[in-house]
Amino acid sequence: MRRFIALPWSERKLSDRHYRTGSDKNHWRAFSAKSARWAAINALLGCGIASTIGSSHAWGDDPAPMRDRRETPVVMAIRRCSNAVVNIHGQKLVRPTAASMAGADPGRQVNGMGTGVVIDPRGYVVTNYHVVEDVEEVRITLADGTQTNADVVATDIRSDLALLKVNVSHPLEVIPRGTSCDLMVGEPVIAIGNAFGYVHTATEGIISALHRDVPVNDTQEYRDLIQTSAGINPGNSGGPLLNIHGEIIGVNVAVRVGAQQIAFAIPIDQAIDIVNKMINAHNEDRLGLGLAVSGGPKQGDGVVITQVSTTGAAGRDGLKAGDRILRVGTIATSDQLGFGLALIEAENGGPLPIVVERDGEELEVAVTTSGPSLVPGEDEARVLAWSTIGVKLQPVPRAAMQRIESKTKQSYRGGLYVTEVRKGSPADTYGLRVGDVLIGLHGWSTASIAELQGILHKAAQQDQLQGKFVIIRSDQPMYGYLRLAESPGLKKR
C-alpha cells in the first residue's frame, strides 16, 4: 500500500459544506425583545470601556514600536522571496486505459496547479516534474498577477524536477539561494505555495528530520529528503522551503498520506546539481560543445572546464581544460547554473563568443556550434534515438524493472525510460510520452541504449522504417506503430 504521495495537482473546487453562512437556521435565532435590550446595554458599556482603555491612540493608529514587534523574522523572510514564487496551472489529458493508444478511449481533461521558483531573471523556473507531466499548455501566474505561458526546457523523472522558461519581456525577481549542507533538525522553516489554489499561501514549521528516503510507489523513491512540519498541501508541489533568512533550502515535493505535519522537500544543493545536469544534457544535445565543467552549487564558486572532447565544437575552436569561464557572450557566469542557462540562450549554428581566463589573462574564443557531435558508443545511440524517433532515453535500473515485472506478471531483459519527447517527432505523433518505458522496437527488445542503436541501423538497412513499438505505461504493456524519421546517422544498404 502506498504510504507517501508526490503532491498531486489541486483542483480549486470548494464545496458548500466547507463554509457556513449566516442564514443557517441551526446557528442563528431571532433575538427576543429581552435579548435585544441586554444587547443594547452591553454595547453601550463596551463602548465606554473601549473608549477608556484605548484613549491613548486613535482608531487605526499603528505605533512604530508595536509594528516593529509584529515584523518578525518570518514576516521578513516571506517578504524577501514571495515575488520569486510563481503559480503553475494548466490542463492534462488523462487516458486511463490501454485502449487509448488505439484511439478508443479519448480520455478526459483535468485541471490542476502547482508552484515554481524563479532561479534566473530571464524567466527560468524550477518545479516538480509531476506538475508539468503531460500538460498540454503550461500557464504561469506571476506574483503581480500577470499571466503568461511557459515552455518545458528539461526534465528529470527520477528526481521529479523540471526546468521551465516563462515567456516574459522584463526581468523577474530571483529567489535567494541558500544551502542545504548545514541544516539543523529543529531550525524554523517556511513553505510558500499554491495550496489548494490559494495563491502564495505561507506556512511555518521546523525541520523534523534529514536524509529521509521516501517511497512513493512501486517504481519511484525519493532519496535524501528534508522532512518538515510546515504545512504543505496539494498545489504546493515545486514551491520553496525557506530558512529563516528567506533563502530557499528545498523544493517541496511530497506529503505523508493521512498524516499531519509530515511533509518532504528535495534539498536545494541536490536540486541545483540535478538541474545543472539536466541543462548540460539539453545544451549538449542542441549545441554539441563537447565539454564538461565543474563548480559548486553556491553562487560565485566559478566555472572551470574540466574536460574537452576533441570531436566537439569547444575543443575544435580552442577551449582547453583548466580554462575558467567568465562570460558567454555578454552574460557573466559565476557558477554552473549561470553558465548552463547562458548556453540555453545561445543560437545554434552561429559563432558563440566565450570569454575565459587562462594563465592569468582573459581570452575570447569564438565557438561555432553545430549540434551534437557523433562519437562512438552510447552517445551516438542517444543522438540517433533523438533524430530518428524523437526521444531521449535512459536505462531503467534493474530494481525498477523487477518492480515492473511484479506488476505486469511478465519478465523483461530491460528497458529504457523516455525522459523527453520532441514536439512533431515520430514519437510525439504516435503517442509516446515522458515516463513510458520502451521495452521493444521492430520485434527486438530494447534492454540497453546500445541494443537500440543496432535495432535502428538494422531497420534502415532492411528498409523497414515503420514498425511496432512496445512500452510499459502505468504498469500496463501497450503497443503502437511508428515510422522512423530519415537521419544521416542511419547506416543503410
N, C-alpha and C positions, 0 to 999 in steps of 0.2 A: 504494500500500500504506500502511495506517495505521501511523504510527510511534509515536504517543502515544495513551494511553487515559486517559479520566476513570476514576478509581479505581473498579473495579466493587465490587458487594456481595461480601462474603466469606462463603462458606458454611463453618460450623465443622464440618468433617468431616476427621478425621485418619486417615490410612492407617497400617496396622501397619508398613509399610516405613519410615516416618519414625523409628521408635523400635526399639531392640533391647532385649530383656530378658536377664536373667542366664541364662536357660535355653538360649540359642543355643549349640548344640554346637560351632559353629565358633569360638567365642570363649572357651569355658570348658573346662578339663580337670580331672579329679580330681587332687588332689595325690598324689604318691608319698610314701612314708614319709620318704625323704631330704629331699624338698622341705618336708615338714611340720616336720622338725627344724630346718632352716635358717630357716624362717619364725618358729619359736618363739624362736630365738636372736636374730634381727634385731628381733623385737618387744620382747624384754627390753632389748636395747641401745638401741633407740629410746626406750623409756620413760625410761631413765636419762638419756639426753642431753636429752630434752624436759624432765624434771624439773629438770635443772641450769640450762638456758637460761631456762626460764620461771618460775623460783622467785620472782621479784620480784612477780608478780601471780597471784592466784588465778584458776582457770579461770572464764571468763565475765566477768571484770572488763573494763570499758571505760573506761580512764583518760580524763579530760576532755581533755587535750591531744591525744591520739590521735583522739578523736571529733571535735574541732574541725577537725582536718586532713581528716577524711572529709566533713564538711559543706561541700562545695564550692558555688560559685555555682550550678552546675547542679542540685544537690540542692535548694537553697533555692528556685530558680525553679520546679521541678516541684511542690514542696510548696505554693508560694504559689497555684498556679492549678488544681491537679488536681481540686479539688472542684467546679469550674465546668465540667468536661468531662463530657458525658453520652454514653451508648451508645444508638444507634438501631437498632431491628430490627423486622422485620415480614414480611409476605408480599405479593408482587405476582403478578398473573396474566399469564403470557406467552402471547400468541397469535401464533404465528409466521407465519400465512398470512392472505391476504385473505379466505379463506372464513370467518374468524371473525366478520366483520361480519354475515354472514347466519346465524350460529349453528352453522355446520357444523363448525367447529374450536373445541372448548371450551377449548383451551389447557392449561397446566399451572401449578401453584403453585410459586413459587421463594422460598425463604427467604433472607434476606440481612441485612446490617447495615452501619452506618456510624457516624459520630461527629458530635457537635454541641457548640457552646459556648453557655453561658448569658450573655446580654447584658443581662438585666433580672431583678431578684429576683422578679418576679411570674410567671416561668416562660417568658419568651420566649427562644428558642434559634435560632441561625443554623446552617445546614448547607448542603450542596450540594443542588441541585435533583434531581440524578440519584439521590440517596439515597432520596428520598421519591416519586419519579416512579411513578405508577400503584400505589402501595402502598395496600392496602385498609384496613389498620389500622396506625397508627404507634405502636410501643411504645418507651418510654424507660426506661432503667435509669440511675438517679442514682448519684453517687459512693458513697453509703452502701448501695447495693444495692437501694433501693426501686424498684419497677417501676410504671409508670403509663402512661396513653395521652397522645397529643398530637394536636392539630389543625394542619393546614396553613393558615396565615393568608394568606400571599402568596408568589409565586414569580416568578423571572425566568429564563427559559430560556436566553437568550443568555449571561448571565453565570454560569449554573449555580449560583444561590443560592436558598435558600428560608428563610422565617421560620416557625417553629413556635410553638405555645402549649402548654406542658406543663400537664397538669391536676394541680396541687399545692395543698395547703392551708397551706403555710408558705413563707416567702421562701427563695429559692435563692441560693447564693453566685455572684456575678457575676465573670466573668473580667476581670482587669486589662487595660485597653486601652492599647496603645502607639501608635506612629505608624510608617508606612512611608515617610515623606517623607525621612528621613535615614539610610536603611540603607546599610551599607558591605559591599562584597564582602570576604569573609574573616571577618566577625564571626560568633561562635558562635550557633547557634540550636538549638532543641529542638522535636521533634514529639511530640505525645501523641495516641493514638487507639486504636480498637478493632481493631487489626491482626489479621487472620485470626480474629477472635473473641476474641483475648486482650485483655481489657479493660484500659484505661489503660496501654497499652504506651508507654514513653518511649524515644526515641532522640535522639541529638545529632549535629550536623554543623556546617557553616558555610554562609553564603550564598555560593553558587558564582557567581552572576551575577544581574543585574537587567534588567528591561524585556524579558523574553523573550516572543515571540509563539509560541504552541504550537498547531499544527493537530491536531485530534482526529479528524475525519473530513471528508468532502466538504462538509458543511454547517455545521460548527461549528469555531470557532477561538478559543482563549483569547488575550487580549491583555494585554501589560504585566505578566507574571507574575514572581514571585520564583523563581529556581532554587536548590535546596538539595541538599546531600549527606546531609542527615539521612534516616535510614531511614523511608520512607513506603511502606506496603503496602495491599493491598485491605482495606477496613474502616476505613482512616484518613480516608476522604472526609469533609470537613466539620469535621475536627478542627483544633486550633490549631497554628500555627507560632509559637514564642515566642522572644523575645530573652532575653538572659542575666538580665534582671531579672524574668522570669516574666510579661511582658506580651505579649499577642497582637499579632503584626505581620503575620499572614497566615492564610488559610483554605486548608488542604491540599486539592488538587483533582486532580492528575494525575501520572502517572509515565511514564518512557520505557520502552517495551516492550523487554524483553531486556537492559536495562542495569542497572548497579549505581550507586547513589548519584546518580541523576539524577531529581529529583522537583520538583514545582512547587506554588506556593501563590498565591492571589489576595491582593494587598497589602491590608492591613486598611483603609487610608483609602479605597481604591477600593470595597471590600466594604461599608463603612458607608454610603458615598454611594449605592450601589445599593440597599441595604436601606432607606434613607430614602425613595428614590423609590418603591420597592415599597409602603411603608407609606402614603405620601402618596396614591398612586393608590387603595389599598384604602379609606382613610378618605374620600376624595372621593366614591368610588362609594357609600359607605354613608351618609355624613353630609351631603354637599353643602355644605360650608362655603364653598367658593369663595375660598380664599386660598392664597398662596404665601409661604414663609418662607425665611430664609437663616440661616446659622450653620455654622461649620466642623465637621469631623468629630471634633475633640477635645472631650472633656468640658469643660463650663464656658464654652464660647465664647458662649453666649447664643443666643436665638431672636428674630429681628426679622421682623415682617411686611413683605414687600416688595411685595405686590400683593394687592388685594381686588377680587373680582368684584361688580358691582352686582346680579347676579342670585342670588348665593349667600347663605347664612344669615349668614355673618360680616359682610358689608357691610350687609345689611339691618338687622342688630341693633346696628351701631355700631362695629365694629372698623375700624381705619384703617391704611393703610400707614405704617410708621415705629413702630408700637406694638411695645414689647419685651415678649414674653410671659414672665410669671413663674410662673404656676400654671394648671393645668387642673383645676378642682375643688379638691381638696386636694393634688394631686400637683405638686410643684415641677418645673419644666422648665428645665434649664440648657443643653440642646443640642437639635438637631433630632430625634435619635433618641428622647430622653426625651419630647419634645412629641408625636411621632407615636405612640409607644406609649401615652401617656396618652389620646389620642383613641380608640385602639382600645378602651380600657376604657369609653368613654362610650356611653351608651344612645342610640339613635336616637329622635327624636321628642320628647324632653324638653328642658327648659332646661339648658344646659351653661354653668356659670359659668367664664369665662376672665378671669384677673387679668392686667392689662398695666400697663406703666409708660409714661406719656405726659406729656411736658413736665415730667419730674421727679416726677410724682405717680402713686400707684397708683390704678388704676381697675378695677372689676369690671364686666364686660359679660356679661349673660345671653344666650347664643346658643341659639335654638331650632332644633335640627337637624330636617331633613325629607327627607333623602335627596338624591340628586344633582339639581342644577338643570339643566333643559334649556336649553342655549344653542345658537344657530345653528351649523351646520357640523359638524365632526368629533366634538365632544363629544356632540352629540345622537345621532349614529350609534352611538357606543360604548355610550351608555346604552340605546339601542333594541336593540342586539345582546344586551346583558345581560338585558333584561327579556323579550324575545321568544324568544331561543334559549337564553340562559343561559351565554354565553361572553364572555370578554374577549379582544380581538384586537389584534394589532399587525402592521403591514405587513412583508412579507418583503423584505429588501434584494435589489436586482437581481442582485448577485453570487451570493447564496444560491439565487435562483430559477434562475440559469444552471446551477449545480451540480445542482439537482434535475432540470432538463431533460436534462442529460447522462446522468443515471442512468435516467430514465424513457423517454428517447428520444422525448419529446414536447415541444412548446413551449406556454408559458402566458403570458398577458398579465400575470400577477402572482398574488399570493396573500396570505393573512392567517394569521399564526401564532395558534394557540389557546394563550393563556397561562394561562387559568383556566376551569374548568367548575363551574358552580353545582350543588350536590347537589339532585337531584329535578327539575332543569330538563329541557326537551326534549333538549338536548344530552347530558345525563347519561343520560337514559332511552334514547336511541337510539345511544349508544356513542361519542360524540366524546370525545377525550382531549386533555389538555395535550400540546403538541408536534405535533399534527396541523396540516397546512397546508390551510386551506379555500380551494379554487380555484373552486368553483361552487355555486350555490344556485338552485333553481327554474328551471334551464335557462340561467341567466345567470352569467358569470364574475364572481368576487369579487376583482378586482385591487386594490381600494382600499376603505377604510372608507366613503368617500362613495358608491361604487357599491353597497355592501352596503345602505346606507340606502335608496337608490332601489328596490332589489330588494324589501326588506321592505315598503315603502309600496305598491308595485305589487301584491305578493301579497295584501295586505289589501284593496286596492281591488277586486281581482278575486275576492275571497272564496276564495283559494287558499292557505289557511293550511298545508296539508300539501303537501310537495314533496320533490324529490330534492336531496341534497347530495353534493358530490364533494370528497374530500380526498386529500392525499398523506401516507402513513404509512410510515415505514421504506423510503422510495424506491419505494413501490408506490401507484398510483392505486386508490382504494377509493370505494365509494359506499353510500349508505343513504337512508332516508326519515325525515323528522321532521315534526312538526306544531308550528307556531309558537304560542306562548302569547299570549293576549289581552293587549294593552297600551294604555294611554291615549295613548301616543305614536304609535301606528299611525294613519295617515290613511286612513279608509275612505270608501266612496262615500256 
